[in-house]
């Protein structure tokens, strides 16, 4: 009888460990999925802000029409290019800092 309880306790612990591993894997997958939704939420917030503040929307549209936006977008494109180069380093740095 004692052997049976020991075997049940061992199997229970193995199941608990397996569940913990699966939960960790699932949370990592959910974090990858959550990232695009965060961006869309930000864009929706900007859209709502422009809807509730029409003067800001008029200012943005006049900036786009004036031609000055082309220069801004060119510099923004350069910033995005630098960010794409720095993103792998940032990921490495944050993972390195999270380790105990």
LINBEL-V762261 format. One record per residue. N is the residue number from 1. RES is the residue in three letters. SS is DSSP state (helix for helix, strand for strand, loop for the rest). BURIAL is b if it has 9 or more other C-alpha atoms within 8 Angstrom, else e. D_LAST is the distance of its C-alpha to the last C-alpha in whole Angstrom. Layout:
BEGIN
n=N res=RES ss=SS burial=BURIAL d_last=D_LAST
n=N res=RES ss=SS burial=BURIAL d_last=D_LAST
END
This chain:
BEGIN
n=1 res=UNK ss=loop burial=e d_last=42
n=2 res=UNK ss=helix burial=e d_last=39
n=3 res=UNK ss=helix burial=e d_last=38
n=4 res=UNK ss=helix burial=e d_last=39
n=5 res=UNK ss=helix burial=e d_last=36
n=6 res=UNK ss=helix burial=e d_last=34
n=7 res=UNK ss=helix burial=e d_last=34
n=8 res=UNK ss=helix burial=e d_last=34
n=9 res=UNK ss=helix burial=e d_last=31
n=10 res=UNK ss=helix burial=e d_last=29
n=11 res=UNK ss=helix burial=e d_last=30
n=12 res=UNK ss=helix burial=e d_last=29
n=13 res=UNK ss=helix burial=e d_last=25
n=14 res=UNK ss=helix burial=e d_last=25
n=15 res=UNK ss=helix burial=e d_last=26
n=16 res=UNK ss=helix burial=e d_last=24
n=17 res=UNK ss=helix burial=e d_last=21
n=18 res=UNK ss=helix burial=e d_last=23
n=19 res=UNK ss=helix burial=e d_last=23
n=20 res=UNK ss=helix burial=e d_last=19
n=21 res=UNK ss=helix burial=e d_last=19
n=22 res=UNK ss=helix burial=e d_last=22
n=23 res=UNK ss=helix burial=e d_last=20
n=24 res=UNK ss=helix burial=e d_last=17
n=25 res=UNK ss=helix burial=e d_last=19
n=26 res=UNK ss=helix burial=e d_last=22
n=27 res=UNK ss=helix burial=e d_last=19
n=28 res=UNK ss=helix burial=e d_last=18
n=29 res=UNK ss=helix burial=e d_last=22
n=30 res=UNK ss=helix burial=e d_last=23
n=31 res=UNK ss=helix burial=e d_last=21
n=32 res=UNK ss=helix burial=e d_last=22
n=33 res=UNK ss=helix burial=e d_last=26
n=34 res=UNK ss=helix burial=e d_last=25
n=35 res=UNK ss=helix burial=e d_last=25
n=36 res=UNK ss=helix burial=e d_last=28
n=37 res=UNK ss=helix burial=e d_last=30
n=38 res=UNK ss=helix burial=e d_last=28
n=39 res=UNK ss=helix burial=e d_last=30
n=40 res=UNK ss=helix burial=e d_last=33
n=41 res=UNK ss=helix burial=e d_last=32
n=42 res=UNK ss=helix burial=e d_last=32
n=43 res=UNK ss=helix burial=e d_last=35
n=44 res=UNK ss=helix burial=e d_last=37
n=45 res=UNK ss=helix burial=e d_last=36
n=46 res=UNK ss=helix burial=e d_last=38
n=47 res=UNK ss=helix burial=e d_last=41
n=48 res=UNK ss=helix burial=e d_last=41
n=49 res=UNK ss=helix burial=e d_last=41
n=50 res=UNK ss=helix burial=b d_last=44
n=51 res=UNK ss=helix burial=e d_last=46
n=52 res=UNK ss=helix burial=e d_last=46
n=53 res=UNK ss=loop burial=e d_last=47
n=54 res=UNK ss=helix burial=e d_last=49
n=55 res=UNK ss=helix burial=e d_last=50
n=56 res=UNK ss=helix burial=e d_last=46
n=57 res=UNK ss=helix burial=b d_last=47
n=58 res=UNK ss=helix burial=e d_last=50
n=59 res=UNK ss=helix burial=e d_last=49
n=60 res=UNK ss=helix burial=e d_last=46
n=61 res=UNK ss=helix burial=e d_last=49
n=62 res=UNK ss=helix burial=e d_last=51
n=63 res=UNK ss=helix burial=b d_last=48
n=64 res=UNK ss=helix burial=b d_last=48
n=65 res=UNK ss=helix burial=e d_last=52
n=66 res=UNK ss=helix burial=e d_last=52
n=67 res=UNK ss=loop burial=e d_last=51
n=68 res=UNK ss=helix burial=b d_last=48
n=69 res=UNK ss=helix burial=b d_last=46
n=70 res=UNK ss=helix burial=e d_last=46
n=71 res=UNK ss=helix burial=e d_last=45
n=72 res=UNK ss=helix burial=e d_last=42
n=73 res=UNK ss=helix burial=e d_last=41
n=74 res=UNK ss=helix burial=e d_last=41
n=75 res=UNK ss=helix burial=e d_last=39
n=76 res=UNK ss=helix burial=e d_last=37
n=77 res=UNK ss=helix burial=e d_last=37
n=78 res=UNK ss=helix burial=e d_last=36
n=79 res=UNK ss=helix burial=e d_last=33
n=80 res=UNK ss=helix burial=e d_last=32
n=81 res=UNK ss=helix burial=e d_last=32
n=82 res=UNK ss=helix burial=e d_last=30
n=83 res=UNK ss=helix burial=e d_last=27
n=84 res=UNK ss=helix burial=e d_last=28
n=85 res=UNK ss=helix burial=e d_last=27
n=86 res=UNK ss=helix burial=e d_last=24
n=87 res=UNK ss=helix burial=e d_last=22
n=88 res=UNK ss=helix burial=e d_last=21
n=89 res=UNK ss=helix burial=e d_last=19
n=90 res=UNK ss=helix burial=e d_last=18
n=91 res=UNK ss=helix burial=e d_last=16
n=92 res=UNK ss=helix burial=e d_last=15
n=93 res=UNK ss=helix burial=e d_last=14
n=94 res=UNK ss=helix burial=e d_last=12
n=95 res=UNK ss=helix burial=e d_last=10
n=96 res=UNK ss=helix burial=e d_last=9
n=97 res=UNK ss=helix burial=e d_last=8
n=98 res=UNK ss=helix burial=e d_last=6
n=99 res=UNK ss=loop burial=e d_last=4
n=100 res=UNK ss=loop burial=e d_last=0
END
